[in-house]
Amino acid sequence: MGACMSSGGLADATDEDKRRHQLVEKQLRELLSPQAKAKMASQLKVLLLGSGDSGKSTVLKQMRLIHRLPFSPEEVESYRQLVFNNLITGMIYLFDAMEDMGLEVAEEHLPSVDVVRNARDLRDHEPFPIVYYEPLRSLWGDKGIQKAYQRGNEAALPENLAYFFPSLDRLFESSYQPTEQDIVQCRARTIGITETTFHLKDHEMLMVDVGGQKSERRKWIHCFQDVTSILFLVSLSGYDQCLVEDRSANQMQDAMTIWDSICHSQWFKRTSIILFLNKDDLYRKKILHSDIKNFFPDYDGEPGDAKAGREYFRRRFVRLSQKAGRPKEREIYVHVTTATDTAMLRVVMAAVEGQF
């Protein structure tokens, strides 16, 4: 365990792909007006990269909150429906994981399993149907469900269930609208490419979020031109977790594989790279009962020592960024973060923006 390596990174981009992409970019530049060229010159392009479930989309949502770029009523409604979807699909993921783990739901809760498995999608502006409240509440209290959730690293179970399920009373109120923290905690797989512009003091910053799961990585090359900086996210709590899309692969090892290819890509020779060791809150809880050495045998820190574990992973990533025998190409800026913590991220992003 922990030794699984990932394929399917940006190495899939062939020289012909790069040549064709550069030619199109050159032609587009020649067509740009002087005003458009000036805008491009003053614009910072920050690329959010990392494996799936590392927190990239959460950082983008937090940036909108920090820079007071409000969510539209349509977006808020979409997130409200996503909260309901996260409750239902999260519970179904638990059912499926229990089968693999040899666990069972208590007999008195079996009718609730059928109710949740057959749940329909929420309609626009429809309150959460009260018919699902009691089944979800009773199932979350089921001993088998809780045992499966405690073993969530084996099945990449959603981490936000522990946030939403204790709040069922609030979520099922007929007037419920998602809070900012609800929006931050929502989870949806990123498909394709999302671009958001933020106005800093002297620049515009274009932040580009791309899907991190293996099937999405072939699209990354379309974002590689004119990147000012890469914000690479790693889930610290992923050291003992499998990938959502591949239970035989380790999240942290997958992140290291992507990181290595990004740091030594011809595209990013002069690009600054910022590393976020994210999900520190979950990591600090997990390390008390899950020894890093079980997944990374060369780790020599004490079991349960969060600081030693962080330093081990920081060294691993910094070492991967430097080719053996070569002089150091660039400075790697490393921050320990909890992307769901708005106050913490505001401080970290102020430091990051100060580097531009």
C-alpha atoms as a printed R data frame, in Angstrom:
    type eleno elety resid chain resno       x      y       z
1   ATOM     1    CA   MET     A     1   0.000  0.000   0.000
2   ATOM     2    CA   GLY     A     2   1.165  3.527  -0.678
3   ATOM     3    CA   ALA     A     3   3.545  2.330  -3.373
4   ATOM     4    CA   CYS     A     4   1.068  2.562  -6.228
5   ATOM     5    CA   MET     A     5   2.171  4.978  -8.922
6   ATOM     6    CA   SER     A     6  -0.139  6.789 -11.306
7   ATOM     7    CA   SER     A     7  -0.055  7.112 -15.056
8   ATOM     8    CA   GLY     A     8  -1.999  9.468 -17.260
9   ATOM     9    CA   GLY     A     9  -0.412 12.789 -16.291
10  ATOM    10    CA   LEU     A    10   0.630 15.590 -18.611
11  ATOM    11    CA   ALA     A    11   3.175 13.242 -20.203
12  ATOM    12    CA   ASP     A    12   0.277 12.252 -22.478
13  ATOM    13    CA   ALA     A    13   0.743 15.568 -24.310
14  ATOM    14    CA   THR     A    14   2.863 14.797 -27.388
15  ATOM    15    CA   ASP     A    15   5.360 17.153 -29.030
16  ATOM    16    CA   GLU     A    16   2.894 17.509 -31.896
17  ATOM    17    CA   ASP     A    17   0.151 18.556 -29.423
18  ATOM    18    CA   LYS     A    18   2.478 21.228 -28.005
19  ATOM    19    CA   ARG     A    19   3.584 22.454 -31.440
20  ATOM    20    CA   ARG     A    20   0.006 22.751 -32.683
21  ATOM    21    CA   HIS     A    21  -1.094 24.516 -29.506
22  ATOM    22    CA   GLN     A    22   1.763 27.033 -29.723
23  ATOM    23    CA   LEU     A    23   0.962 27.749 -33.386
24  ATOM    24    CA   VAL     A    24  -2.688 28.517 -32.576
25  ATOM    25    CA   GLU     A    25  -1.610 30.776 -29.689
26  ATOM    26    CA   LYS     A    26   0.784 32.661 -32.014
27  ATOM    27    CA   GLN     A    27  -1.936 33.198 -34.606
28  ATOM    28    CA   LEU     A    28  -4.363 34.431 -31.956
29  ATOM    29    CA   ARG     A    29  -1.799 36.903 -30.614
30  ATOM    30    CA   GLU     A    30  -1.280 38.367 -34.070
31  ATOM    31    CA   LEU     A    31  -5.010 39.066 -34.298
32  ATOM    32    CA   LEU     A    32  -5.237 40.780 -30.898
33  ATOM    33    CA   SER     A    33  -5.718 44.544 -30.690
34  ATOM    34    CA   PRO     A    34  -3.084 46.655 -28.848
35  ATOM    35    CA   GLN     A    35  -5.581 47.079 -25.981
36  ATOM    36    CA   ALA     A    36  -6.072 43.319 -25.719
37  ATOM    37    CA   LYS     A    37  -2.308 42.740 -25.796
38  ATOM    38    CA   ALA     A    38  -1.834 45.293 -22.997
39  ATOM    39    CA   LYS     A    39  -4.498 43.552 -20.923
40  ATOM    40    CA   MET     A    40  -2.797 40.190 -21.392
41  ATOM    41    CA   ALA     A    41   0.523 41.695 -20.317
42  ATOM    42    CA   SER     A    42  -0.984 42.963 -17.027
43  ATOM    43    CA   GLN     A    43  -2.924 39.786 -16.326
44  ATOM    44    CA   LEU     A    44  -1.615 37.111 -13.986
45  ATOM    45    CA   LYS     A    45  -2.635 33.592 -14.921
46  ATOM    46    CA   VAL     A    46  -2.671 31.178 -11.990
47  ATOM    47    CA   LEU     A    47  -3.263 27.512 -12.717
48  ATOM    48    CA   LEU     A    48  -4.806 25.336  -9.990
49  ATOM    49    CA   LEU     A    49  -3.419 21.814 -10.306
50  ATOM    50    CA   GLY     A    50  -3.393 18.635  -8.234
51  ATOM    51    CA   SER     A    51  -5.002 15.225  -8.098
52  ATOM    52    CA   GLY     A    52  -8.739 14.780  -7.620
53  ATOM    53    CA   ASP     A    53 -10.134 15.636  -4.171
54  ATOM    54    CA   SER     A    54  -7.147 17.810  -3.202
55  ATOM    55    CA   GLY     A    55  -9.264 20.940  -2.655
56  ATOM    56    CA   LYS     A    56  -8.704 22.978  -5.839
57  ATOM    57    CA   SER     A    57 -12.339 23.954  -6.342
58  ATOM    58    CA   THR     A    58 -12.622 24.785  -2.629
59  ATOM    59    CA   VAL     A    59  -9.754 27.264  -2.984
60  ATOM    60    CA   LEU     A    60 -11.507 28.862  -5.963
61  ATOM    61    CA   LYS     A    61 -14.744 29.257  -3.973
62  ATOM    62    CA   GLN     A    62 -12.812 30.746  -1.055
63  ATOM    63    CA   MET     A    63 -11.106 33.202  -3.405
64  ATOM    64    CA   ARG     A    64 -14.530 34.423  -4.478
65  ATOM    65    CA   LEU     A    65 -15.487 34.966  -0.849
66  ATOM    66    CA   ILE     A    66 -12.179 36.658   0.013
67  ATOM    67    CA   HIS     A    67 -12.383 39.003  -2.990
68  ATOM    68    CA   ARG     A    68 -16.112 39.601  -2.518
69  ATOM    69    CA   LEU     A    69 -17.094 38.158  -5.878
70  ATOM    70    CA   PRO     A    70 -20.632 37.121  -4.927
71  ATOM    71    CA   PHE     A    71 -22.394 33.970  -5.993
72  ATOM    72    CA   SER     A    72 -25.408 34.667  -8.193
73  ATOM    73    CA   PRO     A    73 -28.911 33.532  -7.093
74  ATOM    74    CA   GLU     A    74 -28.678 30.805  -9.746
75  ATOM    75    CA   GLU     A    75 -25.357 29.606  -8.312
76  ATOM    76    CA   VAL     A    76 -26.733 29.626  -4.755
77  ATOM    77    CA   GLU     A    77 -29.708 27.534  -5.891
78  ATOM    78    CA   SER     A    78 -27.341 25.150  -7.655
79  ATOM    79    CA   TYR     A    79 -25.304 24.753  -4.447
80  ATOM    80    CA   ARG     A    80 -28.507 24.216  -2.413
81  ATOM    81    CA   GLN     A    81 -29.417 21.311  -4.687
82  ATOM    82    CA   LEU     A    82 -25.819 20.081  -4.509
83  ATOM    83    CA   VAL     A    83 -26.041 19.883  -0.691
84  ATOM    84    CA   PHE     A    84 -29.036 17.545  -1.042
85  ATOM    85    CA   ASN     A    85 -27.176 15.553  -3.689
86  ATOM    86    CA   ASN     A    86 -24.130 15.280  -1.393
87  ATOM    87    CA   LEU     A    87 -26.332 13.856   1.387
88  ATOM    88    CA   ILE     A    88 -27.979 11.249  -0.822
89  ATOM    89    CA   THR     A    89 -24.983 10.186  -2.916
90  ATOM    90    CA   GLY     A    90 -22.699 10.267   0.128
91  ATOM    91    CA   MET     A    91 -24.964  7.810   1.930
92  ATOM    92    CA   ILE     A    92 -25.128  5.582  -1.174
93  ATOM    93    CA   TYR     A    93 -21.301  5.594  -1.348
94  ATOM    94    CA   LEU     A    94 -21.361  4.384   2.257
95  ATOM    95    CA   PHE     A    95 -23.764  1.537   1.390
96  ATOM    96    CA   ASP     A    96 -21.479  0.411  -1.435
97  ATOM    97    CA   ALA     A    97 -18.351  0.665   0.725
98  ATOM    98    CA   MET     A    98 -20.001 -1.431   3.448
99  ATOM    99    CA   GLU     A    99 -20.486 -4.300   1.001
100 ATOM   100    CA   ASP     A   100 -16.743 -4.307   0.231
101 ATOM   101    CA   MET     A   101 -15.884 -4.053   3.943
102 ATOM   102    CA   GLY     A   102 -18.207 -6.878   4.998
103 ATOM   103    CA   LEU     A   103 -20.333 -4.535   7.114
104 ATOM   104    CA   GLU     A   104 -24.141 -4.429   7.322
105 ATOM   105    CA   VAL     A   105 -26.814 -1.898   8.196
106 ATOM   106    CA   ALA     A   106 -28.952 -2.856  11.206
107 ATOM   107    CA   GLU     A   107 -32.123 -4.710  10.176
108 ATOM   108    CA   GLU     A   108 -34.431 -1.960  11.474
109 ATOM   109    CA   HIS     A   109 -32.738  0.527   9.123
110 ATOM   110    CA   LEU     A   110 -33.061 -1.560   5.935
111 ATOM   111    CA   PRO     A   111 -36.300  0.194   4.791
112 ATOM   112    CA   SER     A   112 -34.406  3.504   5.006
113 ATOM   113    CA   VAL     A   113 -31.723  2.116   2.694
114 ATOM   114    CA   ASP     A   114 -34.362  1.539  -0.005
115 ATOM   115    CA   VAL     A   115 -35.768  5.055   0.464
116 ATOM   116    CA   VAL     A   116 -32.333  6.666   0.005
117 ATOM   117    CA   ARG     A   117 -31.311  4.448  -2.926
118 ATOM   118    CA   ASN     A   118 -34.497  5.440  -4.773
119 ATOM   119    CA   ALA     A   119 -34.320  9.156  -3.977
120 ATOM   120    CA   ARG     A   120 -35.153 11.492  -6.832
121 ATOM   121    CA   ASP     A   121 -33.362 14.704  -7.785
122 ATOM   122    CA   LEU     A   122 -34.443 17.960  -6.185
123 ATOM   123    CA   ARG     A   123 -36.453 20.360  -8.347
124 ATOM   124    CA   ASP     A   124 -35.604 24.064  -8.598
125 ATOM   125    CA   HIS     A   125 -36.498 25.905  -5.367
126 ATOM   126    CA   GLU     A   126 -38.092 22.787  -3.874
127 ATOM   127    CA   PRO     A   127 -37.377 22.376  -0.138
128 ATOM   128    CA   PHE     A   128 -35.603 19.173   0.838
129 ATOM   129    CA   PRO     A   129 -38.436 16.576   0.866
130 ATOM   130    CA   ILE     A   130 -39.170 15.744   4.500
131 ATOM   131    CA   VAL     A   131 -39.691 12.093   3.526
132 ATOM   132    CA   TYR     A   132 -35.869 11.738   3.419
133 ATOM   133    CA   TYR     A   133 -35.138 13.388   6.760
134 ATOM   134    CA   GLU     A   134 -35.794 10.451   9.110
135 ATOM   135    CA   PRO     A   135 -34.143  7.805   6.868
136 ATOM   136    CA   LEU     A   136 -30.974  9.916   6.578
137 ATOM   137    CA   ARG     A   137 -30.953 10.737  10.298
138 ATOM   138    CA   SER     A   138 -31.401  7.131  11.412
139 ATOM   139    CA   LEU     A   139 -28.872  5.784   8.911
140 ATOM   140    CA   TRP     A   140 -26.190  8.267   9.987
141 ATOM   141    CA   GLY     A   141 -26.623  6.938  13.533
142 ATOM   142    CA   ASP     A   142 -26.297  3.303  12.417
143 ATOM   143    CA   LYS     A   143 -23.249  1.564  13.947
144 ATOM   144    CA   GLY     A   144 -22.322 -0.146  10.679
145 ATOM   145    CA   ILE     A   145 -22.488  3.156   8.789
146 ATOM   146    CA   GLN     A   146 -20.235  4.824  11.354
147 ATOM   147    CA   LYS     A   147 -17.717  1.956  11.213
148 ATOM   148    CA   ALA     A   148 -17.595  2.263   7.414
149 ATOM   149    CA   TYR     A   149 -17.129  6.038   7.631
150 ATOM   150    CA   GLN     A   150 -14.238  5.593  10.053
151 ATOM   151    CA   ARG     A   151 -12.617  3.413   7.371
152 ATOM   152    CA   GLY     A   152 -13.346  5.997   4.671
153 ATOM   153    CA   ASN     A   153  -9.735  6.044   3.461
154 ATOM   154    CA   GLU     A   154 -10.241  2.561   1.992
155 ATOM   155    CA   ALA     A   155 -13.020  3.754  -0.322
156 ATOM   156    CA   ALA     A   156 -12.323  7.505  -0.775
157 ATOM   157    CA   LEU     A   157 -15.597  8.361   0.990
158 ATOM   158    CA   PRO     A   158 -16.666 12.045   0.912
159 ATOM   159    CA   GLU     A   159 -15.102 13.950   3.794
160 ATOM   160    CA   ASN     A   160 -17.931 16.508   3.998
161 ATOM   161    CA   LEU     A   161 -20.507 14.037   5.350
162 ATOM   162    CA   ALA     A   162 -19.290 14.727   8.884
163 ATOM   163    CA   TYR     A   163 -20.069 18.412   8.240
164 ATOM   164    CA   PHE     A   164 -23.532 18.068   6.694
165 ATOM   165    CA   PHE     A   165 -25.166 15.147   8.547
166 ATOM   166    CA   PRO     A   166 -25.040 16.720  12.042
167 ATOM   167    CA   SER     A   167 -26.906 19.699  10.500
168 ATOM   168    CA   LEU     A   168 -29.872 17.789   9.051
169 ATOM   169    CA   ASP     A   169 -32.394 19.794  11.130
170 ATOM   170    CA   ARG     A   170 -31.110 23.053   9.631
171 ATOM   171    CA   LEU     A   171 -30.836 21.682   6.093
172 ATOM   172    CA   PHE     A   172 -34.413 20.348   6.079
173 ATOM   173    CA   GLU     A   173 -35.974 23.662   7.114
174 ATOM   174    CA   SER     A   174 -38.332 24.805   4.336
175 ATOM   175    CA   SER     A   175 -36.567 28.199   4.128
176 ATOM   176    CA   TYR     A   176 -33.041 26.723   3.985
177 ATOM   177    CA   GLN     A   177 -30.481 28.605   1.902
178 ATOM   178    CA   PRO     A   178 -26.822 27.499   1.911
179 ATOM   179    CA   THR     A   179 -24.429 29.505   4.054
180 ATOM   180    CA   GLU     A   180 -20.992 30.474   2.751
181 ATOM   181    CA   GLN     A   181 -19.510 27.538   4.677
182 ATOM   182    CA   ASP     A   182 -22.104 25.173   3.167
183 ATOM   183    CA   ILE     A   183 -21.019 26.318  -0.290
184 ATOM   184    CA   VAL     A   184 -17.356 25.827   0.597
185 ATOM   185    CA   GLN     A   185 -18.078 22.313   1.913
186 ATOM   186    CA   CYS     A   186 -20.098 21.209  -1.147
187 ATOM   187    CA   ARG     A   187 -18.384 18.654  -3.347
188 ATOM   188    CA   ALA     A   188 -18.804 18.161  -7.065
189 ATOM   189    CA   ARG     A   189 -16.331 16.605  -9.458
190 ATOM   190    CA   THR     A   190 -14.783 19.301 -11.670
191 ATOM   191    CA   ILE     A   191 -15.402 18.568 -15.336
192 ATOM   192    CA   GLY     A   192 -13.524 20.626 -17.907
193 ATOM   193    CA   ILE     A   193 -12.016 24.038 -17.187
194 ATOM   194    CA   THR     A   194 -13.318 26.899 -14.998
195 ATOM   195    CA   GLU     A   195 -11.829 30.408 -15.320
196 ATOM   196    CA   THR     A   196 -12.453 33.189 -12.774
197 ATOM   197    CA   THR     A   197 -10.983 36.719 -12.813
198 ATOM   198    CA   PHE     A   198 -10.047 38.558  -9.612
199 ATOM   199    CA   HIS     A   199  -9.005 42.207  -9.422
200 ATOM   200    CA   LEU     A   200  -5.892 42.790  -7.325
201 ATOM   201    CA   LYS     A   201  -4.265 46.175  -6.606
202 ATOM   202    CA   ASP     A   202  -2.148 46.406  -9.742
203 ATOM   203    CA   HIS     A   203  -3.210 43.377 -11.765
204 ATOM   204    CA   GLU     A   204  -5.992 41.144 -12.845
205 ATOM   205    CA   MET     A   205  -5.579 37.546 -11.764
206 ATOM   206    CA   LEU     A   206  -7.114 34.828 -13.907
207 ATOM   207    CA   MET     A   207  -7.462 31.677 -11.819
208 ATOM   208    CA   VAL     A   208  -7.968 28.486 -13.827
209 ATOM   209    CA   ASP     A   209  -9.397 25.365 -12.165
210 ATOM   210    CA   VAL     A   210  -9.190 22.066 -14.035
211 ATOM   211    CA   GLY     A   211 -10.466 18.599 -13.145
212 ATOM   212    CA   GLY     A   212  -7.902 16.550 -11.218
213 ATOM   213    CA   GLN     A   213  -9.160 13.029 -11.838
214 ATOM   214    CA   LYS     A   214  -7.219 10.929 -14.335
215 ATOM   215    CA   SER     A   215  -9.802 11.208 -17.102
216 ATOM   216    CA   GLU     A   216  -9.576 15.029 -16.952
217 ATOM   217    CA   ARG     A   217  -5.796 15.423 -17.120
218 ATOM   218    CA   ARG     A   218  -5.529 15.259 -20.910
219 ATOM   219    CA   LYS     A   219  -7.322 18.629 -20.971
220 ATOM   220    CA   TRP     A   220  -4.649 20.338 -18.880
221 ATOM   221    CA   ILE     A   221  -2.426 21.170 -21.866
222 ATOM   222    CA   HIS     A   222  -5.047 23.628 -23.128
223 ATOM   223    CA   CYS     A   223  -4.318 25.828 -20.081
224 ATOM   224    CA   PHE     A   224  -0.509 25.744 -20.132
225 ATOM   225    CA   GLN     A   225   0.217 28.828 -22.250
226 ATOM   226    CA   ASP     A   226   1.256 32.075 -20.484
227 ATOM   227    CA   VAL     A   227   0.958 30.720 -16.944
228 ATOM   228    CA   THR     A   228   2.381 33.135 -14.355
229 ATOM   229    CA   SER     A   229   2.191 30.756 -11.444
230 ATOM   230    CA   ILE     A   230   1.011 27.256 -10.546
231 ATOM   231    CA   LEU     A   231  -0.875 26.664  -7.324
232 ATOM   232    CA   PHE     A   232  -0.460 22.928  -6.729
233 ATOM   233    CA   LEU     A   233  -2.665 21.328  -4.095
234 ATOM   234    CA   VAL     A   234  -1.910 18.128  -2.211
235 ATOM   235    CA   SER     A   235  -4.228 16.555   0.348
236 ATOM   236    CA   LEU     A   236  -2.091 15.879   3.435
237 ATOM   237    CA   SER     A   237  -4.802 13.536   4.669
238 ATOM   238    CA   GLY     A   238  -4.482 11.536   1.455
239 ATOM   239    CA   TYR     A   239  -1.364  9.685   2.627
240 ATOM   240    CA   ASP     A   240  -3.477  6.642   3.532
241 ATOM   241    CA   GLN     A   241  -6.301  7.099   1.013
242 ATOM   242    CA   CYS     A   242  -7.071  5.578  -2.354
243 ATOM   243    CA   LEU     A   243  -8.176  7.605  -5.381
244 ATOM   244    CA   VAL     A   244 -11.888  8.062  -6.010
245 ATOM   245    CA   GLU     A   245 -11.426  6.687  -9.535
246 ATOM   246    CA   ASP     A   246  -8.861  3.974  -8.688
247 ATOM   247    CA   ARG     A   247  -8.927  2.168  -5.333
248 ATOM   248    CA   SER     A   248  -5.603  0.490  -6.077
249 ATOM   249    CA   ALA     A   249  -3.758  3.834  -6.205
250 ATOM   250    CA   ASN     A   250  -2.641  5.992  -3.278
251 ATOM   251    CA   GLN     A   251  -3.673  9.681  -3.294
252 ATOM   252    CA   MET     A   252  -0.338 10.992  -2.030
253 ATOM   253    CA   GLN     A   253   1.700  8.885  -4.452
254 ATOM   254    CA   ASP     A   254  -0.513 10.036  -7.310
255 ATOM   255    CA   ALA     A   255   0.045 13.663  -6.280
256 ATOM   256    CA   MET     A   256   3.829 13.110  -6.226
257 ATOM   257    CA   THR     A   257   3.726 11.634  -9.733
258 ATOM   258    CA   ILE     A   258   1.825 14.643 -11.116
259 ATOM   259    CA   TRP     A   259   4.043 17.074  -9.188
260 ATOM   260    CA   ASP     A   260   7.210 15.532 -10.612
261 ATOM   261    CA   SER     A   261   5.962 15.854 -14.198
262 ATOM   262    CA   ILE     A   262   4.758 19.450 -13.644
263 ATOM   263    CA   CYS     A   263   8.012 20.641 -12.055
264 ATOM   264    CA   HIS     A   264  10.118 19.270 -14.917
265 ATOM   265    CA   SER     A   265   7.806 20.143 -17.791
266 ATOM   266    CA   GLN     A   266   9.226 22.309 -20.585
267 ATOM   267    CA   TRP     A   267   6.090 24.434 -20.276
268 ATOM   268    CA   PHE     A   268   6.951 25.656 -16.780
269 ATOM   269    CA   LYS     A   269  10.723 26.289 -16.811
270 ATOM   270    CA   ARG     A   270  10.253 29.890 -15.658
271 ATOM   271    CA   THR     A   271   6.933 29.529 -13.862
272 ATOM   272    CA   SER     A   272   6.769 30.053 -10.104
273 ATOM   273    CA   ILE     A   273   5.216 27.139  -8.237
274 ATOM   274    CA   ILE     A   274   3.362 27.355  -4.937
275 ATOM   275    CA   LEU     A   275   2.624 24.135  -3.055
276 ATOM   276    CA   PHE     A   276  -0.361 23.920  -0.717
277 ATOM   277    CA   LEU     A   277  -0.179 20.987   1.702
278 ATOM   278    CA   ASN     A   278  -3.931 21.069   2.182
279 ATOM   279    CA   LYS     A   279  -6.531 19.471   4.489
280 ATOM   280    CA   ASP     A   280  -4.297 19.912   7.514
281 ATOM   281    CA   ASP     A   281  -7.331 19.764   9.830
282 ATOM   282    CA   LEU     A   282  -8.257 16.264   8.639
283 ATOM   283    CA   TYR     A   283  -4.601 15.218   8.624
284 ATOM   284    CA   ARG     A   284  -4.091 16.218  12.275
285 ATOM   285    CA   LYS     A   285  -7.057 14.082  13.350
286 ATOM   286    CA   LYS     A   286  -6.133 11.123  11.169
287 ATOM   287    CA   ILE     A   287  -2.462 10.848  12.119
288 ATOM   288    CA   LEU     A   288  -3.401 10.031  15.720
289 ATOM   289    CA   HIS     A   289  -4.630  6.583  14.615
290 ATOM   290    CA   SER     A   290  -3.127  6.033  11.132
291 ATOM   291    CA   ASP     A   291   0.674  5.649  11.003
292 ATOM   292    CA   ILE     A   292   2.370  7.195   7.942
293 ATOM   293    CA   LYS     A   293   4.955  4.407   8.025
294 ATOM   294    CA   ASN     A   294   2.283  1.871   7.048
295 ATOM   295    CA   PHE     A   295   2.019  3.625   3.683
296 ATOM   296    CA   PHE     A   296   5.474  5.217   3.315
297 ATOM   297    CA   PRO     A   297   8.002  2.736   4.799
298 ATOM   298    CA   ASP     A   298  10.915  5.218   4.664
299 ATOM   299    CA   TYR     A   299   9.151  7.586   7.068
300 ATOM   300    CA   ASP     A   300  11.154  7.608  10.323
301 ATOM   301    CA   GLY     A   301   9.124 10.016  12.453
302 ATOM   302    CA   GLU     A   302   7.205  9.040  15.562
303 ATOM   303    CA   PRO     A   303   3.663  7.702  15.027
304 ATOM   304    CA   GLY     A   304   1.115 10.455  15.657
305 ATOM   305    CA   ASP     A   305   3.645 13.303  15.228
306 ATOM   306    CA   ALA     A   306   1.796 15.699  12.887
307 ATOM   307    CA   LYS     A   307   4.719 18.135  12.617
308 ATOM   308    CA   ALA     A   308   7.215 15.412  11.672
309 ATOM   309    CA   GLY     A   309   4.798 14.034   9.085
310 ATOM   310    CA   ARG     A   310   4.284 17.451   7.487
311 ATOM   311    CA   GLU     A   311   8.043 17.989   7.292
312 ATOM   312    CA   TYR     A   312   8.524 14.535   5.730
313 ATOM   313    CA   PHE     A   313   6.032 15.257   2.944
314 ATOM   314    CA   ARG     A   314   7.399 18.802   2.446
315 ATOM   315    CA   ARG     A   315  10.903 17.369   1.943
316 ATOM   316    CA   ARG     A   316   9.607 14.700  -0.440
317 ATOM   317    CA   PHE     A   317   7.915 17.274  -2.681
318 ATOM   318    CA   VAL     A   318  10.807 19.762  -2.595
319 ATOM   319    CA   ARG     A   319  13.244 16.958  -3.449
320 ATOM   320    CA   LEU     A   320  11.069 15.852  -6.395
321 ATOM   321    CA   SER     A   321  11.089 19.420  -7.732
322 ATOM   322    CA   GLN     A   322  14.879 19.343  -8.117
323 ATOM   323    CA   LYS     A   323  16.530 17.172 -10.752
324 ATOM   324    CA   ALA     A   324  19.558 15.276  -9.466
325 ATOM   325    CA   GLY     A   325  22.829 16.918 -10.514
326 ATOM   326    CA   ARG     A   326  21.152 20.142 -11.688
327 ATOM   327    CA   PRO     A   327  21.297 23.540 -10.025
328 ATOM   328    CA   LYS     A   328  18.049 24.592  -8.335
329 ATOM   329    CA   GLU     A   329  15.790 25.953 -11.097
330 ATOM   330    CA   ARG     A   330  13.332 27.907  -8.947
331 ATOM   331    CA   GLU     A   331  12.133 28.584  -5.447
332 ATOM   332    CA   ILE     A   332   9.219 26.413  -4.327
333 ATOM   333    CA   TYR     A   333   6.890 28.196  -1.915
334 ATOM   334    CA   VAL     A   334   5.186 25.805   0.521
335 ATOM   335    CA   HIS     A   335   2.123 26.588   2.666
336 ATOM   336    CA   VAL     A   336   0.214 24.318   5.053
337 ATOM   337    CA   THR     A   337  -3.494 24.999   4.568
338 ATOM   338    CA   THR     A   338  -7.058 24.055   5.405
339 ATOM   339    CA   ALA     A   339  -8.955 25.263   2.344
340 ATOM   340    CA   THR     A   340 -12.328 25.127   4.107
341 ATOM   341    CA   ASP     A   341 -11.076 27.677   6.701
342 ATOM   342    CA   THR     A   342 -11.790 31.088   5.159
343 ATOM   343    CA   ALA     A   343  -9.830 33.096   7.754
344 ATOM   344    CA   MET     A   344  -6.714 30.928   7.336
345 ATOM   345    CA   LEU     A   345  -6.906 30.995   3.556
346 ATOM   346    CA   ARG     A   346  -7.328 34.781   3.531
347 ATOM   347    CA   VAL     A   347  -3.960 35.113   5.308
348 ATOM   348    CA   VAL     A   348  -2.241 32.539   3.076
349 ATOM   349    CA   MET     A   349  -3.600 34.012  -0.172
350 ATOM   350    CA   ALA     A   350  -2.514 37.507   0.879
351 ATOM   351    CA   ALA     A   351   1.025 36.129   1.179
352 ATOM   352    CA   VAL     A   352   0.700 34.336  -2.159
353 ATOM   353    CA   GLU     A   353  -0.610 37.417  -3.959
354 ATOM   354    CA   GLY     A   354   2.247 39.445  -2.451
355 ATOM   355    CA   GLN     A   355   4.704 37.243  -4.357
356 ATOM   356    CA   PHE     A   356   3.404 38.378  -7.762
